[in-house]
Amino acid sequence: MSISVLRAGLLTTVQDKGRFGYRKEGVIVGGAMDLFALRIANLLVGNEEGKAALEVTLMGPSILFETETLISICGGNLTPSVGGKELPLWRPVYIQAGQMLEFGACQSGARAYVAIAGGIEVPEVMQSRSTYLRAGLGGLEGRALKEGDKLYNGTLTERSAAYMEYMASNAGSQPFQAADWYVGDRQFPAYAKNPVIRVLRGREFEWFTEESQETFFTAPFRVTSQSDRMGYRLKGTKLDLKAEKEVVSEAVTFGTIQVPAEGDPIILMADCQTVGGYPKIAQVVSMDLPVLAQVKPGTTVQFKEVSLQEAEDLYIWKEMEFGKMAKGIELFLSNI
């Protein structure tokens, strides 16, 4: 199956779960900003959860499906449509050959994930197909998609092929056929315009003045336009250290919150560097990384402290619930 890019959109890249095992060589993990949406989108079309898909940011592309296919779009609502008819999210959708997927206004969230049965087939680099733009690594030639690009999907699983055949038999002359079952909003993260993000205290939290410690947990911070896949720069009340201290560069990760000398926090995101040399005031819990990934520039975030035990409990609960959803999706795809 082949897919042609007729319009690139603001930033459309190929992403999977990331590039693990190379941080010691200075190579970032990267991967999808909203891993939950990527994983679910893949499962909904019968793929393994880590298959490569398209990450669409704020303004989507126009994509022509030259052959019939099965897709799912999860994450932010960027008003996808096929044949002039809005496409529902969080479910498998059969697309007829020759149809074009387009995106409109960004109604909620910031990023949508388009999974295609068989996954996006681009060369693996260090065991991942994820695009790392700053290094020109992975994805399609290490860059964002552009007009005229052509992509291909991989081999369909038996489950994908059977479900696509079933959906095709019910589509008739319609441009697409959407499943009548879906992942409900109680099952995915609480995407919010101005979310409260749960965090753990960072290694250097006590270096900050008591006033700054209190401010960090009580005042809103605005996500500035100087935000991307590498990090979100925040604006709000300045955070001050009790005294100037030298920080030895050490490991950082997705969700680490650093505070440079000017006092404005930076939340490191999926494409963050492997080490950092600014004081670390907090670390976002993994449960809330998908929520953070869907925040647009211009909106605000607030932080809420949780304990390490609470963070671990949230992670375990999240993965248990995900396992239940995965099993339910498998049953729906097989029940034809």
C-alpha positions as a Markdown table, in Angstrom:
| # | Residue | x | y | z |
|---|---|---|---|---|
| 1 | Met | 0.0 | 0.0 | 0.0 |
| 2 | Ser | 1.3 | 3.5 | -0.8 |
| 3 | Ile | 0.6 | 6.9 | 0.6 |
| 4 | Ser | 1.3 | 10.2 | -1.1 |
| 5 | Val | 1.8 | 13.5 | 0.7 |
| 6 | Leu | 0.0 | 16.2 | -1.1 |
| 7 | Arg | 0.5 | 18.9 | 1.6 |
| 8 | Ala | 3.0 | 18.6 | 4.4 |
| 9 | Gly | 1.3 | 20.4 | 7.2 |
| 10 | Leu | 3.1 | 22.3 | 9.9 |
| 11 | Leu | 5.2 | 19.4 | 11.2 |
| 12 | Thr | 4.5 | 15.8 | 10.2 |
| 13 | Thr | 7.0 | 13.1 | 11.1 |
| 14 | Val | 7.4 | 9.4 | 11.3 |
| 15 | Gln | 7.6 | 8.3 | 15.0 |
| 16 | Asp | 7.5 | 5.0 | 17.0 |
| 17 | Lys | 8.2 | 4.3 | 20.6 |
| 18 | Gly | 11.8 | 5.6 | 20.4 |
| 19 | Arg | 15.4 | 4.6 | 20.2 |
| 20 | Phe | 16.4 | 2.8 | 23.4 |
| 21 | Gly | 19.9 | 1.7 | 24.5 |
| 22 | Tyr | 22.0 | 4.5 | 23.0 |
| 23 | Arg | 21.9 | 7.3 | 25.5 |
| 24 | Lys | 25.4 | 6.3 | 26.7 |
| 25 | Glu | 26.6 | 7.3 | 23.2 |
| 26 | Gly | 24.7 | 10.5 | 23.4 |
| 27 | Val | 21.9 | 9.4 | 21.2 |
| 28 | Ile | 18.4 | 10.4 | 22.5 |
| 29 | Val | 15.4 | 8.2 | 22.9 |
| 30 | Gly | 13.0 | 10.5 | 21.0 |
| 31 | Gly | 9.9 | 8.8 | 19.7 |
| 32 | Ala | 6.3 | 9.9 | 19.9 |
| 33 | Met | 5.5 | 12.8 | 22.2 |
| 34 | Asp | 2.2 | 11.1 | 23.2 |
| 35 | Leu | 3.1 | 7.5 | 23.6 |
| 36 | Phe | -0.3 | 6.5 | 24.8 |
| 37 | Ala | -2.0 | 7.8 | 21.6 |
| 38 | Leu | 0.6 | 6.1 | 19.5 |
| 39 | Arg | 0.2 | 2.7 | 21.2 |
| 40 | Ile | -3.6 | 2.8 | 21.1 |
| 41 | Ala | -3.7 | 3.9 | 17.5 |
| 42 | Asn | -1.5 | 1.0 | 16.5 |
| 43 | Leu | -3.5 | -1.6 | 18.4 |
| 44 | Leu | -6.7 | -0.3 | 16.8 |
| 45 | Val | -5.5 | -1.3 | 13.4 |
| 46 | Gly | -4.1 | -4.7 | 14.5 |
| 47 | Asn | -0.4 | -3.6 | 14.7 |
| 48 | Glu | 2.0 | -4.2 | 17.5 |
| 49 | Glu | 1.8 | -1.1 | 19.7 |
| 50 | Gly | 5.3 | 0.2 | 18.9 |
| 51 | Lys | 4.9 | 0.4 | 15.1 |
| 52 | Ala | 5.9 | 3.6 | 13.3 |
| 53 | Ala | 3.1 | 6.0 | 12.6 |
| 54 | Leu | 2.6 | 9.6 | 11.6 |
| 55 | Glu | 2.8 | 12.3 | 14.3 |
| 56 | Val | 0.9 | 15.3 | 13.1 |
| 57 | Thr | 1.4 | 18.7 | 14.9 |
| 58 | Leu | -1.2 | 21.4 | 15.1 |
| 59 | Met | -1.8 | 21.8 | 11.3 |
| 60 | Gly | -2.2 | 18.5 | 9.5 |
| 61 | Pro | -1.1 | 17.3 | 6.1 |
| 62 | Ser | -3.2 | 16.1 | 3.1 |
| 63 | Ile | -2.5 | 12.5 | 2.4 |
| 64 | Leu | -3.7 | 10.4 | -0.6 |
| 65 | Phe | -4.3 | 6.7 | 0.0 |
| 66 | Glu | -3.5 | 5.2 | -3.4 |
| 67 | Thr | -4.7 | 1.8 | -2.2 |
| 68 | Glu | -7.4 | 0.8 | 0.4 |
| 69 | Thr | -6.2 | 0.8 | 3.9 |
| 70 | Leu | -7.1 | 0.6 | 7.6 |
| 71 | Ile | -6.2 | 3.5 | 9.8 |
| 72 | Ser | -6.8 | 4.9 | 13.2 |
| 73 | Ile | -6.3 | 8.5 | 14.5 |
| 74 | Cys | -5.7 | 9.1 | 18.2 |
| 75 | Gly | -4.6 | 12.0 | 20.4 |
| 76 | Gly | -5.5 | 15.6 | 19.7 |
| 77 | Asn | -8.5 | 16.4 | 17.6 |
| 78 | Leu | -7.2 | 18.2 | 14.4 |
| 79 | Thr | -10.5 | 17.7 | 12.7 |
| 80 | Pro | -9.6 | 14.9 | 10.2 |
| 81 | Ser | -11.8 | 14.3 | 7.2 |
| 82 | Val | -12.1 | 12.1 | 4.2 |
| 83 | Gly | -14.3 | 13.0 | 1.2 |
| 84 | Gly | -15.5 | 16.1 | 3.0 |
| 85 | Lys | -16.8 | 14.1 | 5.9 |
| 86 | Glu | -15.3 | 14.3 | 9.4 |
| 87 | Leu | -13.5 | 11.2 | 10.5 |
| 88 | Pro | -14.1 | 9.9 | 14.0 |
| 89 | Leu | -11.1 | 9.4 | 16.4 |
| 90 | Trp | -10.0 | 6.5 | 18.6 |
| 91 | Arg | -11.4 | 3.7 | 16.4 |
| 92 | Pro | -10.4 | 1.7 | 13.3 |
| 93 | Val | -11.5 | 3.3 | 10.0 |
| 94 | Tyr | -11.4 | 1.6 | 6.6 |
| 95 | Ile | -10.4 | 4.0 | 3.8 |
| 96 | Gln | -11.2 | 3.3 | 0.1 |
| 97 | Ala | -8.5 | 3.5 | -2.5 |
| 98 | Gly | -8.0 | 7.0 | -4.0 |
| 99 | Gln | -9.4 | 8.9 | -1.0 |
| 100 | Met | -7.6 | 11.8 | 0.6 |
| 101 | Leu | -7.2 | 12.4 | 4.3 |
| 102 | Glu | -7.2 | 16.1 | 5.3 |
| 103 | Phe | -7.1 | 18.0 | 8.6 |
| 104 | Gly | -8.8 | 21.2 | 9.6 |
| 105 | Ala | -8.8 | 23.3 | 12.8 |
| 106 | Cys | -7.1 | 22.1 | 15.9 |
| 107 | Gln | -10.1 | 21.7 | 18.2 |
| 108 | Ser | -8.2 | 20.1 | 21.2 |
| 109 | Gly | -4.8 | 18.9 | 22.0 |
| 110 | Ala | -1.8 | 19.6 | 19.8 |
| 111 | Arg | -0.7 | 16.3 | 18.2 |
| 112 | Ala | -2.6 | 13.5 | 16.4 |
| 113 | Tyr | -1.2 | 10.1 | 15.6 |
| 114 | Val | -2.2 | 8.4 | 12.3 |
| 115 | Ala | -1.5 | 4.6 | 12.5 |
| 116 | Ile | -1.8 | 2.6 | 9.4 |
| 117 | Ala | -2.3 | -1.2 | 9.2 |
| 118 | Gly | 1.2 | -2.7 | 8.8 |
| 119 | Gly | 2.9 | 0.4 | 10.1 |
| 120 | Ile | 5.0 | 3.0 | 8.2 |
| 121 | Glu | 7.9 | 1.2 | 6.5 |
| 122 | Val | 11.0 | 3.3 | 6.6 |
| 123 | Pro | 14.6 | 2.1 | 7.3 |
| 124 | Glu | 15.4 | 1.3 | 10.9 |
| 125 | Val | 18.3 | 3.3 | 12.4 |
| 126 | Met | 19.5 | 2.0 | 15.7 |
| 127 | Gln | 16.5 | -0.2 | 16.1 |
| 128 | Ser | 14.0 | 2.6 | 15.6 |
| 129 | Arg | 12.1 | 4.3 | 12.8 |
| 130 | Ser | 11.6 | 7.5 | 14.8 |
| 131 | Thr | 12.6 | 10.8 | 13.2 |
| 132 | Tyr | 15.2 | 12.8 | 15.2 |
| 133 | Leu | 15.1 | 16.1 | 13.3 |
| 134 | Arg | 18.2 | 17.8 | 14.9 |
| 135 | Ala | 20.4 | 14.9 | 13.9 |
| 136 | Gly | 18.7 | 14.2 | 10.6 |
| 137 | Leu | 18.3 | 10.6 | 11.8 |
| 138 | Gly | 15.5 | 8.0 | 11.2 |
| 139 | Gly | 12.1 | 8.5 | 9.7 |
| 140 | Leu | 12.0 | 9.5 | 6.1 |
| 141 | Glu | 15.5 | 10.8 | 5.3 |
| 142 | Gly | 15.7 | 12.2 | 8.9 |
| 143 | Arg | 13.3 | 15.0 | 8.2 |
| 144 | Ala | 9.7 | 16.1 | 8.4 |
| 145 | Leu | 7.4 | 15.1 | 5.5 |
| 146 | Lys | 7.2 | 17.4 | 2.5 |
| 147 | Glu | 4.9 | 17.7 | -0.5 |
| 148 | Gly | 5.6 | 14.9 | -3.0 |
| 149 | Asp | 6.8 | 12.3 | -0.5 |
| 150 | Lys | 5.6 | 8.8 | -0.8 |
| 151 | Leu | 5.4 | 6.3 | 2.1 |
| 152 | Tyr | 4.7 | 2.6 | 2.2 |
| 153 | Asn | 3.3 | 0.4 | 4.9 |
| 154 | Gly | 4.6 | -2.9 | 6.1 |
| 155 | Thr | 3.1 | -6.4 | 6.0 |
| 156 | Leu | -0.4 | -6.6 | 7.6 |
| 157 | Thr | -1.0 | -9.0 | 10.5 |
| 158 | Glu | -3.6 | -11.6 | 9.9 |
| 159 | Arg | -5.9 | -9.7 | 12.3 |
| 160 | Ser | -5.4 | -6.4 | 10.3 |
| 161 | Ala | -6.0 | -8.1 | 7.0 |
| 162 | Ala | -9.2 | -9.9 | 8.2 |
| 163 | Tyr | -10.7 | -6.8 | 9.8 |
| 164 | Met | -9.9 | -4.6 | 6.8 |
| 165 | Glu | -11.7 | -7.2 | 4.5 |
| 166 | Tyr | -14.7 | -7.2 | 6.9 |
| 167 | Met | -14.8 | -3.4 | 6.9 |
| 168 | Ala | -14.5 | -3.2 | 3.1 |
| 169 | Ser | -17.5 | -5.5 | 2.7 |
| 170 | Asn | -19.6 | -3.0 | 4.7 |
| 171 | Ala | -18.3 | 0.2 | 3.1 |
| 172 | Gly | -20.2 | 0.2 | -0.1 |
| 173 | Ser | -19.5 | 3.3 | -2.1 |
| 174 | Gln | -18.8 | 5.4 | 1.0 |
| 175 | Pro | -15.3 | 7.0 | 1.1 |
| 176 | Phe | -14.6 | 5.4 | 4.4 |
| 177 | Gln | -16.2 | 3.0 | 6.9 |
| 178 | Ala | -15.7 | 3.7 | 10.7 |
| 179 | Ala | -16.1 | 1.0 | 13.3 |
| 180 | Asp | -19.1 | 1.4 | 15.6 |
| 181 | Trp | -16.9 | 0.7 | 18.6 |
| 182 | Tyr | -14.1 | 2.9 | 20.0 |
| 183 | Val | -11.9 | 3.8 | 23.0 |
| 184 | Gly | -14.0 | 6.0 | 25.3 |
| 185 | Asp | -12.8 | 9.2 | 26.8 |
| 186 | Arg | -12.6 | 7.6 | 30.2 |
| 187 | Gln | -9.9 | 5.3 | 28.9 |
| 188 | Phe | -7.5 | 7.9 | 27.6 |
| 189 | Pro | -5.5 | 10.6 | 29.4 |
| 190 | Ala | -7.4 | 13.7 | 30.7 |
| 191 | Tyr | -6.2 | 16.0 | 27.9 |
| 192 | Ala | -7.0 | 19.5 | 29.1 |
| 193 | Lys | -6.4 | 23.0 | 27.8 |
| 194 | Asn | -4.7 | 24.2 | 31.0 |
| 195 | Pro | -3.8 | 21.0 | 32.8 |
| 196 | Val | -2.4 | 20.3 | 36.3 |
| 197 | Ile | 0.7 | 18.2 | 35.8 |
| 198 | Arg | 1.9 | 15.8 | 38.6 |
| 199 | Val | 5.6 | 15.9 | 39.4 |
| 200 | Leu | 8.2 | 14.6 | 41.8 |
| 201 | Arg | 10.6 | 17.0 | 43.5 |
| 202 | Gly | 13.9 | 17.2 | 41.6 |
| 203 | Arg | 17.4 | 16.6 | 42.9 |
| 204 | Glu | 18.0 | 20.4 | 43.4 |
| 205 | Phe | 14.5 | 21.3 | 44.6 |
| 206 | Glu | 15.9 | 22.5 | 48.0 |
| 207 | Trp | 18.3 | 24.8 | 46.3 |
| 208 | Phe | 15.4 | 27.1 | 45.5 |
| 209 | Thr | 14.1 | 29.8 | 47.9 |
| 210 | Glu | 11.1 | 28.8 | 49.9 |
| 211 | Glu | 9.1 | 31.4 | 48.0 |
| 212 | Ser | 10.1 | 29.9 | 44.7 |
| 213 | Gln | 9.3 | 26.4 | 46.0 |
| 214 | Glu | 5.8 | 27.5 | 46.9 |
| 215 | Thr | 5.4 | 29.5 | 43.7 |
| 216 | Phe | 6.3 | 26.4 | 41.6 |
| 217 | Phe | 3.4 | 24.5 | 43.1 |
| 218 | Thr | 0.8 | 27.3 | 43.2 |
| 219 | Ala | 1.3 | 29.6 | 40.3 |
| 220 | Pro | 0.4 | 28.9 | 36.6 |
| 221 | Phe | 3.2 | 28.9 | 33.9 |
| 222 | Arg | 2.5 | 29.8 | 30.3 |
| 223 | Val | 3.9 | 27.6 | 27.5 |
| 224 | Thr | 5.7 | 30.0 | 25.2 |
| 225 | Ser | 6.0 | 29.8 | 21.4 |
| 226 | Gln | 9.7 | 28.8 | 22.0 |
| 227 | Ser | 8.5 | 25.3 | 22.6 |
| 228 | Asp | 9.1 | 22.2 | 20.4 |
| 229 | Arg | 9.8 | 18.4 | 20.6 |
| 230 | Met | 13.0 | 19.1 | 22.5 |
| 231 | Gly | 11.5 | 21.2 | 25.3 |
| 232 | Tyr | 8.7 | 23.6 | 26.5 |
| 233 | Arg | 9.9 | 27.0 | 27.6 |
| 234 | Leu | 7.7 | 28.4 | 30.3 |
| 235 | Lys | 6.9 | 32.0 | 31.5 |
| 236 | Gly | 5.6 | 33.0 | 34.9 |
| 237 | Thr | 6.9 | 34.1 | 38.2 |
| 238 | Lys | 10.7 | 33.8 | 38.2 |
| 239 | Leu | 12.2 | 31.0 | 40.3 |
| 240 | Asp | 15.3 | 31.9 | 42.3 |
| 241 | Leu | 18.0 | 29.9 | 43.9 |
| 242 | Lys | 19.0 | 30.5 | 47.6 |
| 243 | Ala | 22.6 | 31.0 | 46.4 |
| 244 | Glu | 24.5 | 30.6 | 43.1 |
| 245 | Lys | 25.7 | 27.0 | 42.7 |
| 246 | Glu | 27.6 | 25.1 | 40.0 |
| 247 | Val | 25.7 | 22.1 | 38.6 |
| 248 | Val | 27.7 | 19.2 | 37.2 |
| 249 | Ser | 26.0 | 18.0 | 34.0 |
| 250 | Glu | 24.1 | 14.8 | 34.6 |
| 251 | Ala | 21.4 | 12.6 | 33.1 |
| 252 | Val | 18.1 | 14.1 | 32.2 |
| 253 | Thr | 15.0 | 12.6 | 30.6 |
| 254 | Phe | 11.6 | 13.3 | 29.1 |
| 255 | Gly | 9.7 | 15.3 | 31.8 |
| 256 | Thr | 12.8 | 16.7 | 33.6 |
| 257 | Ile | 12.1 | 20.4 | 34.6 |
| 258 | Gln | 15.2 | 22.5 | 34.6 |
| 259 | Val | 15.6 | 26.1 | 35.7 |
| 260 | Pro | 18.2 | 28.2 | 33.9 |
| 261 | Ala | 19.8 | 31.3 | 35.4 |
| 262 | Glu | 17.0 | 33.7 | 34.2 |
| 263 | Gly | 14.5 | 31.7 | 36.4 |
| 264 | Asp | 12.1 | 30.5 | 33.7 |
| 265 | Pro | 11.5 | 26.7 | 33.8 |
| 266 | Ile | 12.1 | 24.4 | 30.8 |
| 267 | Ile | 10.3 | 21.1 | 30.6 |
| 268 | Leu | 12.4 | 18.6 | 28.6 |
| 269 | Met | 10.3 | 16.7 | 26.1 |
| 270 | Ala | 10.7 | 13.6 | 23.9 |
| 271 | Asp | 13.7 | 14.9 | 21.8 |
| 272 | Cys | 15.6 | 16.3 | 24.9 |
| 273 | Gln | 19.3 | 15.9 | 25.2 |
| 274 | Thr | 20.8 | 13.1 | 27.3 |
| 275 | Val | 22.5 | 15.4 | 29.9 |
| 276 | Gly | 21.8 | 18.8 | 31.3 |
| 277 | Gly | 23.6 | 21.3 | 33.5 |
| 278 | Tyr | 20.8 | 23.4 | 35.0 |
| 279 | Pro | 19.2 | 22.9 | 38.5 |
| 280 | Lys | 16.4 | 20.3 | 38.3 |
| 281 | Ile | 13.4 | 21.5 | 40.3 |
| 282 | Ala | 11.0 | 18.6 | 39.4 |
| 283 | Gln | 10.3 | 15.5 | 37.2 |
| 284 | Val | 7.0 | 15.0 | 35.5 |
| 285 | Val | 5.5 | 11.6 | 36.4 |
| 286 | Ser | 5.2 | 9.3 | 33.4 |
| 287 | Met | 1.4 | 9.1 | 33.7 |
| 288 | Asp | 1.1 | 12.8 | 32.8 |
| 289 | Leu | 3.6 | 12.9 | 29.9 |
| 290 | Pro | 0.9 | 12.3 | 27.3 |
| 291 | Val | -1.2 | 15.1 | 28.8 |
| 292 | Leu | 1.8 | 17.4 | 28.6 |
| 293 | Ala | 2.5 | 16.4 | 24.9 |
| 294 | Gln | -1.0 | 17.7 | 24.0 |
| 295 | Val | -0.4 | 21.2 | 25.4 |
| 296 | Lys | -0.4 | 24.0 | 22.9 |
| 297 | Pro | 1.8 | 27.2 | 23.1 |
| 298 | Gly | -0.1 | 30.0 | 24.8 |
| 299 | Thr | -1.8 | 27.8 | 27.3 |
| 300 | Thr | -0.8 | 27.4 | 30.9 |
| 301 | Val | 0.2 | 24.5 | 33.1 |
| 302 | Gln | 0.3 | 24.1 | 36.9 |
| 303 | Phe | 2.3 | 21.6 | 38.9 |
| 304 | Lys | 1.1 | 19.3 | 41.7 |
| 305 | Glu | 3.6 | 17.4 | 43.9 |
| 306 | Val | 3.1 | 13.7 | 44.4 |
| 307 | Ser | 5.2 | 11.1 | 46.2 |
| 308 | Leu | 7.4 | 8.5 | 44.6 |
| 309 | Gln | 5.0 | 5.8 | 45.8 |
| 310 | Glu | 2.0 | 7.7 | 44.3 |
| 311 | Ala | 3.9 | 8.0 | 41.0 |
| 312 | Glu | 4.7 | 4.3 | 41.0 |
| 313 | Asp | 1.1 | 3.4 | 41.8 |
| 314 | Leu | -0.1 | 5.6 | 39.0 |
| 315 | Tyr | 2.3 | 3.9 | 36.5 |
| 316 | Ile | 1.3 | 0.4 | 37.6 |
| 317 | Trp | -2.4 | 1.3 | 37.4 |
| 318 | Lys | -2.0 | 2.9 | 34.0 |
| 319 | Glu | -0.2 | -0.1 | 32.5 |
| 320 | Met | -2.8 | -2.5 | 34.0 |
| 321 | Glu | -5.6 | -0.5 | 32.5 |
| 322 | Phe | -3.8 | -0.3 | 29.2 |
| 323 | Gly | -3.4 | -4.1 | 29.2 |
| 324 | Lys | -7.2 | -4.4 | 29.7 |
| 325 | Met | -7.8 | -2.1 | 26.7 |
| 326 | Ala | -5.4 | -4.0 | 24.6 |
| 327 | Lys | -7.2 | -7.2 | 25.3 |
| 328 | Gly | -10.6 | -5.6 | 24.6 |
| 329 | Ile | -9.4 | -4.2 | 21.3 |
| 330 | Glu | -8.0 | -7.6 | 20.3 |
| 331 | Leu | -11.4 | -9.2 | 21.0 |
| 332 | Phe | -13.3 | -6.6 | 18.9 |
| 333 | Leu | -10.9 | -7.0 | 16.0 |
| 334 | Ser | -11.3 | -10.8 | 16.1 |
| 335 | Asn | -15.1 | -10.8 | 16.6 |
| 336 | Ile | -16.1 | -10.5 | 12.9 |
